[in-house]
């Protein structure tokens, strides 16, 4: 089969590790032809181009800045991307008949591309629902509920769901939310297709971990609690900073590493407060980040308490891959905390509950036997639920029907 994949995530190479590249590489390994379309943002000052690799072709389309930019440019870029992608596909992939079109949210504005490919090629359309927009923007007060823009995006969201032959949701809570809030969707076309990766076994010696800690000026005699990834409003950064301020255990040290719209605010906080139990690092290349992550002890997940949609951050998989117990501070609607606690690989609290957060931190460092058990449970959960073979089989089996 010929697979067309649309995403807002930049893909440099199919050999990069990630939830989308791992899935596309799996399709290639199973004998399918893979074609990916992704943005190359205005700030990179490049024209659209095609990169050919063994696994397939990557079409990078020049767009406006979509990530880590102001709301106006992000909004305009999100609206323009389907026209830019469609024009580029017509120019570079005009002779290719696609059997399947797979696409992820964000954005919800790929409908014109999907409609064109479905009509031209009679292709099967599979949505990997990673983001529920525009409700998430309403929750974050980035979009006025029932305003002109909100109503326009609601129509685009409905169109995207209508065009999709199957909607793959990240979790049970995701699936329930979509069906409850979009009653017109046939529940038979909605399934759980979670974030998935090809697990990599990291084998760092104690000496190598020590070198990593020294390189990044991390203490050698404390448990390192790491938050890695996007630093934006959806992460509820205030609670993360408050957690650092309130932590009194001398054996705990916090590491924040990443980038995003809130990075400068966090940097200013560190400059003003000068916490002795935490350090902030800018985002690192994937390979360096993985080595740093593997030298840490507990992975942290933060979600803004105001969310009414059930987010399921993919950084969970990075922590599970490192056999790392997890501490999650979330809203009341996501089920990621339930998954963590039911599988006994960490603790979950509601964002804003300082008492339970500090208690969870103590629980994670006070019992070595329990900590080691959670490490093994983390790896077991990844193997059981989040391997790329599961996502591949779900999509392939749908197409064969």
C-alpha positions as CSV (number, residue, x, y, z in Angstrom):
1,X,0.0,0.0,0.0
2,X,1.0,3.6,-0.5
3,X,0.6,5.6,2.8
4,X,0.3,9.4,2.9
5,X,0.9,10.9,6.3
6,X,0.1,14.5,7.3
7,X,1.4,16.2,10.4
8,X,2.3,19.5,11.9
9,X,5.3,17.9,13.6
10,X,8.6,18.5,11.8
11,X,10.1,15.3,10.4
12,X,13.8,15.5,9.6
13,X,14.2,11.8,8.9
14,X,12.3,8.6,9.2
15,X,15.2,7.4,11.4
16,X,14.3,9.9,14.1
17,X,12.7,8.4,17.1
18,X,9.1,9.4,17.9
19,X,5.5,8.3,17.8
20,X,5.0,9.2,14.2
21,X,8.3,8.2,12.7
22,X,8.2,4.9,14.5
23,X,4.8,4.1,13.1
24,X,5.8,5.1,9.5
25,X,9.0,3.0,9.8
26,X,6.8,0.1,10.8
27,X,4.7,0.5,7.7
28,X,7.8,0.5,5.6
29,X,9.2,-2.6,7.3
30,X,5.9,-4.4,6.5
31,X,6.4,-3.7,2.8
32,X,4.4,-0.5,2.4
33,X,5.4,2.8,0.6
34,X,5.5,5.8,2.9
35,X,5.1,9.5,2.0
36,X,5.1,12.1,4.8
37,X,4.1,15.8,4.6
38,X,5.2,18.1,7.3
39,X,5.9,21.9,7.7
40,X,9.1,23.8,7.4
41,X,8.3,27.0,9.3
42,X,9.0,30.5,8.0
43,X,11.7,31.1,10.6
44,X,13.9,28.4,8.9
45,X,14.0,30.5,5.7
46,X,13.7,27.5,3.4
47,X,11.5,26.7,0.4
48,X,9.4,23.6,0.2
49,X,11.5,20.5,-0.6
50,X,11.4,16.7,-0.9
51,X,13.8,14.4,0.9
52,X,14.1,10.8,-0.4
53,X,15.1,8.1,2.1
54,X,15.1,4.3,2.1
55,X,11.8,4.3,3.9
56,X,10.1,6.8,1.6
57,X,9.7,10.5,0.8
58,X,9.4,13.5,3.2
59,X,7.8,16.6,1.7
60,X,8.6,19.6,3.8
61,X,6.2,22.4,3.0
62,X,7.0,26.1,3.7
63,X,4.4,27.5,6.2
64,X,4.1,30.3,8.6
65,X,5.5,29.7,12.1
66,X,3.2,27.2,13.8
67,X,5.0,26.4,17.1
68,X,6.4,28.7,19.7
69,X,5.0,31.9,18.1
70,X,2.3,34.5,18.8
71,X,-1.3,33.5,18.7
72,X,-2.1,35.6,15.6
73,X,0.6,33.9,13.4
74,X,-0.2,30.5,14.8
75,X,-3.9,31.0,14.0
76,X,-3.2,32.3,10.5
77,X,-0.7,29.5,9.9
78,X,-3.2,26.8,11.1
79,X,-5.8,28.1,8.7
80,X,-3.4,28.4,5.8
81,X,-1.7,25.0,6.2
82,X,-4.3,22.9,4.4
83,X,-4.0,25.1,1.2
84,X,-0.2,25.0,1.4
85,X,-0.1,21.2,1.9
86,X,-2.6,20.6,-0.9
87,X,-0.7,22.7,-3.4
88,X,2.6,21.0,-2.5
89,X,1.0,17.5,-2.8
90,X,-0.4,18.4,-6.2
91,X,3.0,19.6,-7.3
92,X,5.2,16.9,-5.9
93,X,3.0,13.8,-5.4
94,X,0.6,14.2,-8.4
95,X,1.5,10.9,-10.0
96,X,1.1,8.8,-6.8
97,X,-2.2,7.1,-6.0
98,X,-2.5,6.7,-2.3
99,X,-4.3,3.8,-0.6
100,X,-4.4,5.3,2.9
101,X,-4.2,8.8,4.3
102,X,-3.2,9.1,8.0
103,X,-3.2,12.4,9.8
104,X,-2.9,13.7,13.3
105,X,-4.3,16.5,15.3
106,X,-3.3,19.2,15.7
107,X,-4.3,20.8,13.4
108,X,-8.0,20.2,12.5
109,X,-7.5,22.1,9.2
110,X,-6.5,19.3,6.9
111,X,-10.0,18.7,5.5
112,X,-9.3,20.0,2.0
113,X,-6.3,17.7,1.6
114,X,-8.1,14.7,3.0
115,X,-11.2,15.3,0.8
116,X,-9.0,15.7,-2.3
117,X,-7.1,12.5,-1.7
118,X,-10.2,10.5,-0.8
119,X,-12.0,11.7,-3.9
120,X,-9.1,11.3,-6.3
121,X,-7.6,8.0,-5.0
122,X,-10.5,6.5,-3.1
123,X,-8.2,6.3,-0.1
124,X,-9.0,5.2,3.4
125,X,-8.8,8.1,5.9
126,X,-7.5,7.4,9.5
127,X,-7.4,10.2,12.1
128,X,-4.9,9.9,15.0
129,X,-6.6,12.2,17.5
130,X,-3.9,13.7,19.6
131,X,-5.5,17.0,20.5
132,X,-9.2,18.1,20.9
133,X,-9.4,21.5,19.4
134,X,-10.9,24.1,19.7
135,X,-12.1,23.1,23.2
136,X,-8.6,23.0,24.5
137,X,-8.1,26.6,23.4
138,X,-11.3,27.6,25.1
139,X,-10.2,25.8,28.3
140,X,-6.9,27.8,28.2
141,X,-8.9,31.1,27.5
142,X,-7.0,31.4,24.2
143,X,-10.3,31.4,22.3
144,X,-13.6,32.9,23.3
145,X,-16.4,30.4,23.6
146,X,-19.1,30.9,21.0
147,X,-17.1,33.7,19.4
148,X,-16.7,33.9,15.6
149,X,-13.4,32.0,15.6
150,X,-14.7,29.3,17.9
151,X,-17.7,28.7,15.7
152,X,-15.5,28.5,12.6
153,X,-13.2,26.0,14.2
154,X,-16.1,23.9,15.5
155,X,-17.3,23.6,11.9
156,X,-13.8,22.5,10.8
157,X,-13.6,20.0,13.6
158,X,-16.9,18.5,12.6
159,X,-15.8,18.3,9.0
160,X,-12.6,16.5,9.9
161,X,-14.5,13.9,12.0
162,X,-17.0,13.4,9.2
163,X,-14.3,12.8,6.6
164,X,-12.4,10.3,8.8
165,X,-13.3,6.6,8.2
166,X,-11.8,5.8,11.6
167,X,-10.9,8.0,14.5
168,X,-8.1,6.6,16.7
169,X,-8.2,8.0,20.3
170,X,-5.4,8.0,22.7
171,X,-7.3,6.6,25.7
172,X,-10.7,5.4,26.9
173,X,-11.4,8.9,28.3
174,X,-10.6,10.4,24.9
175,X,-13.0,8.0,23.2
176,X,-15.8,8.7,25.7
177,X,-15.4,12.5,25.3
178,X,-15.6,12.4,21.5
179,X,-18.7,10.2,21.5
180,X,-20.4,12.3,24.3
181,X,-19.7,15.6,22.7
182,X,-20.2,14.6,19.0
183,X,-23.4,12.5,19.0
184,X,-23.5,12.5,15.2
185,X,-20.4,10.3,15.0
186,X,-21.0,6.6,14.5
187,X,-19.4,4.9,17.5
188,X,-18.3,2.1,15.3
189,X,-15.7,4.4,13.6
190,X,-14.1,5.4,16.9
191,X,-11.4,3.2,18.6
192,X,-8.5,3.4,21.0
193,X,-5.2,3.7,19.2
194,X,-2.8,5.0,21.8
195,X,0.5,6.8,21.5
196,X,3.0,4.2,20.6
197,X,6.7,3.8,20.1
198,X,9.4,1.2,19.3
199,X,11.0,0.8,22.8
200,X,14.7,1.2,23.0
201,X,16.7,-0.3,25.8
202,X,19.1,2.2,27.4
203,X,22.1,0.7,29.1
204,X,24.0,3.4,31.0
205,X,26.5,2.3,33.6
206,X,26.6,4.1,37.0
207,X,29.8,5.8,35.9
208,X,28.1,7.1,32.7
209,X,25.1,8.4,34.7
210,X,27.5,10.2,37.0
211,X,29.2,11.8,34.1
212,X,25.9,13.0,32.7
213,X,24.9,14.5,36.1
214,X,28.3,16.3,36.3
215,X,27.9,17.6,32.8
216,X,24.6,19.2,33.6
217,X,25.5,20.2,37.1
218,X,23.1,17.9,38.8
219,X,23.7,16.7,42.4
220,X,25.0,13.1,42.7
221,X,23.5,12.4,46.1
222,X,19.8,13.3,45.4
223,X,16.8,11.9,43.6
224,X,16.3,13.8,40.4
225,X,12.7,14.6,39.5
226,X,12.6,15.6,35.9
227,X,10.0,17.5,33.8
228,X,11.0,17.3,30.2
229,X,9.1,18.6,27.2
230,X,6.9,21.5,26.1
231,X,6.8,24.4,28.5
232,X,3.5,26.1,27.7
233,X,0.3,27.2,29.3
234,X,-1.4,23.8,28.9
235,X,1.2,22.3,31.3
236,X,0.1,24.4,34.2
237,X,3.6,25.7,34.9
238,X,2.6,27.6,38.0
239,X,1.9,24.4,39.9
240,X,5.3,23.0,38.9
241,X,7.1,26.1,40.2
242,X,5.0,26.1,43.4
243,X,5.9,22.4,43.9
244,X,9.6,23.3,43.7
245,X,9.2,26.1,46.2
246,X,7.3,23.9,48.7
247,X,9.5,20.8,48.5
248,X,11.4,20.6,51.8
249,X,13.0,17.2,51.5
250,X,16.8,17.7,51.1
251,X,17.1,14.5,49.1
252,X,15.0,15.8,46.2
253,X,16.2,17.9,43.3
254,X,14.1,19.1,40.4
255,X,15.2,19.4,36.7
256,X,13.2,21.2,34.1
257,X,14.3,20.8,30.6
258,X,12.4,22.0,27.5
259,X,11.2,24.9,25.5
260,X,8.0,26.7,24.8
261,X,6.0,29.9,25.3
262,X,6.5,29.8,29.1
263,X,10.3,29.2,29.0
264,X,11.2,32.8,29.5
265,X,8.8,33.2,32.4
266,X,10.3,30.2,34.1
267,X,13.8,31.5,33.4
268,X,12.9,34.8,35.0
269,X,11.4,32.9,38.0
270,X,14.7,31.0,38.4
271,X,16.7,34.3,38.2
272,X,14.5,35.9,40.8
273,X,14.0,33.0,43.3
274,X,17.3,31.2,42.8
275,X,16.1,27.9,44.1
276,X,18.8,25.6,45.5
277,X,16.8,22.5,44.8
278,X,16.2,22.9,41.0
279,X,17.8,23.8,37.7
280,X,16.4,24.9,34.3
281,X,17.8,23.7,31.0
282,X,16.9,24.7,27.5
283,X,15.6,22.0,25.1
284,X,18.2,19.5,24.0
285,X,18.6,17.4,20.8
286,X,16.7,14.1,21.2
287,X,19.8,11.9,21.7
288,X,21.2,14.2,24.4
289,X,17.8,14.5,26.0
290,X,17.4,10.7,26.2
291,X,20.8,10.3,27.9
292,X,20.0,13.0,30.4
293,X,16.6,11.5,31.1
294,X,18.1,8.1,31.7
295,X,20.3,9.6,34.4
296,X,17.2,10.9,36.3
297,X,15.0,9.0,38.8
298,X,11.4,10.2,38.6
299,X,9.5,11.6,35.5
300,X,6.9,14.3,36.0
301,X,3.8,15.2,34.0
302,X,1.9,18.4,34.5
303,X,-1.4,19.4,33.0
304,X,-3.4,22.6,33.6
305,X,-6.2,22.1,36.1
306,X,-8.7,24.0,33.9
307,X,-8.8,21.4,31.1
308,X,-12.2,19.9,30.5
309,X,-10.8,17.6,27.7
310,X,-8.8,14.5,28.5
311,X,-5.3,15.1,27.4
312,X,-2.8,12.2,27.3
313,X,0.7,13.5,27.0
314,X,3.1,11.4,24.9
315,X,6.0,12.2,27.3
316,X,4.5,9.3,29.4
317,X,6.1,7.0,26.9
318,X,9.6,8.6,27.3
319,X,9.5,8.0,31.1
320,X,8.2,4.4,30.7
321,X,10.9,3.7,28.2
322,X,13.5,4.7,30.9
323,X,11.9,2.4,33.4
324,X,11.1,5.6,35.4
325,X,8.4,6.0,38.1
326,X,6.0,8.8,37.2
327,X,4.5,11.7,39.2
328,X,1.6,13.3,37.4
329,X,-0.3,16.5,38.4
330,X,-3.3,16.7,36.1
331,X,-6.8,18.0,35.6
332,X,-9.8,15.9,36.8
333,X,-10.8,14.8,33.3
334,X,-7.8,13.0,31.9
335,X,-7.3,9.3,32.6
336,X,-3.5,9.3,32.4
337,X,-3.2,9.4,36.2
338,X,-5.6,6.5,36.5
339,X,-3.5,4.5,34.0
340,X,-0.3,5.3,36.0
341,X,-1.8,4.3,39.4
342,X,-3.7,1.2,38.2
343,X,-0.5,-0.1,36.7
344,X,1.5,0.8,39.9
345,X,4.2,2.8,38.1
346,X,3.8,6.1,40.0
347,X,1.4,8.5,41.6
348,X,-1.2,11.0,40.4
349,X,-2.6,14.1,42.0
350,X,-5.0,16.9,41.0
351,X,-3.1,20.0,39.9
352,X,-3.2,22.5,42.7
353,X,-3.3,20.0,45.5
354,X,0.0,20.8,47.3
355,X,-0.6,18.5,50.2
356,X,-1.1,15.4,48.0
357,X,1.8,16.5,45.7
358,X,4.3,16.7,48.6
359,X,3.0,13.4,50.0
360,X,3.5,11.7,46.6
361,X,7.1,13.0,46.4
362,X,7.8,11.6,49.9
363,X,6.3,8.2,48.8
364,X,8.5,8.1,45.8
365,X,11.7,8.5,47.7
366,X,11.0,6.8,51.1
367,X,10.7,3.2,50.0
368,X,13.4,1.7,47.8
369,X,11.6,-1.6,47.3
370,X,8.5,0.1,46.2
371,X,10.5,2.4,43.9
372,X,12.2,-0.5,42.2
373,X,8.9,-2.3,41.7
374,X,7.5,0.8,40.0
375,X,10.5,0.9,37.7
376,X,9.7,-2.6,36.5
377,X,6.0,-1.9,36.3
378,X,6.7,1.2,34.1
379,X,8.5,-1.0,31.5
380,X,5.8,-3.6,31.7
381,X,3.1,-1.0,30.9
382,X,5.0,0.2,27.9
383,X,5.5,-3.3,26.5
384,X,1.8,-4.2,27.1
385,X,0.0,-1.1,25.8
386,X,2.2,1.3,23.9
387,X,4.3,-0.6,21.4
388,X,4.1,0.6,17.7
389,X,3.0,-2.8,16.6
390,X,-0.4,-2.2,18.2
391,X,-1.0,1.1,16.3
392,X,0.2,-0.5,13.1
393,X,-2.1,-3.5,13.4
394,X,-5.2,-1.4,14.2
395,X,-4.7,0.8,11.1
396,X,-3.8,-2.1,8.8
397,X,-6.7,-4.2,9.9
398,X,-9.2,-1.4,9.3
399,X,-7.9,-0.9,5.8
400,X,-8.2,-4.6,5.0
401,X,-11.9,-4.6,5.9
